[in-house]
């Protein structure tokens, strides 16, 4: 892996701890989703799946919300210039 990374000068890799949910924006997405369905009564697994897909689709069209998930981690998409 190190050789592959070193061979690509355009690739910027940030090494994270093995398990760091606070640094993973995806954890924020799931947390947001779970809060939105916490008190939901569904008719079955198919109904739940449809609702989850719908809620994820809504998140997709809210760039401000997606940005907040990344901001919550304290990370940035811009590599350091050091």
MARVO-699005 format. One record per residue (C-alpha): residue number from 1; x, y, z. Coordinates in steps of 0.02 Angstrom, whole numbers, m for minus. Example, Ala and Ser with C-alpha at 12.3 -4.5 7.8 and 13.67 -1.06 7.14 Angstrom:
BEGIN
     i       c1       c2       c3
     1      615     m225      390
     2      684      m53      357
//
This chain:
BEGIN
     i       c1       c2       c3
     1        0        0        0
     2      140      121       43
     3      220       92     m127
     4       55      122     m216
     5       29      284     m119
     6      208      342     m149
     7      191      309     m337
     8       45      432     m351
     9       99      610     m312
    10      m80      671     m333
    11     m144      555     m195
    12     m154      630      m21
    13     m181      502      117
    14     m230      544      295
    15     m206      398      412
    16     m342      380      542
    17     m350      268      694
    18     m421       94      662
    19     m588      139      741
    20     m629      322      758
    21     m816      354      743
    22     m791      537      790
    23     m684      558      633
    24     m806      469      518
    25     m939      580      436
    26    m1038      423      394
    27    m1072      398      578
    28    m1155      569      579
    29    m1266      518      433
    30    m1324      361      524
    31    m1351      456      685
    32    m1459      583      594
    33    m1556      444      508
    34    m1584      346      669
    35    m1651      502      757
    36    m1775      528      615
    37    m1847      352      628
    38    m1835      326      816
    39    m2022      327      853
    40    m2080      262      686
    41    m2204      118      676
    42    m2176       18      517
    43    m2277     m121      439
    44    m2127     m229      398
    45    m1949     m236      337
    46    m1996     m180      161
    47    m2085      m28      231
    48    m1936       14      340
    49    m1818       m5      192
    50    m1925      113       87
    51    m1925      244      226
    52    m1736      231      251
    53    m1705      250       64
    54    m1820      401       61
    55    m1733      483      209
    56    m1559      451      136
    57    m1617      526      m30
    58    m1676      682       63
    59    m1505      698      148
    60    m1422      685      m23
    61    m1505      846      m79
    62    m1454      946       75
    63    m1272      997       47
    64    m1278     1105      204
    65    m1320      953      308
    66    m1186      848      223
    67    m1059      986      255
    68    m1109      988      439
    69    m1073      802      454
    70     m895      833      393
    71     m876      990      499
    72     m926      891      654
    73     m773      781      630
    74     m654      929      627
    75     m582      863      464
    76     m572      953      298
    77     m566      900      117
    78     m417     1015       86
    79     m245      937      115
    80     m123     1028      227
    81        0     1137      133
    82      148     1086      241
//
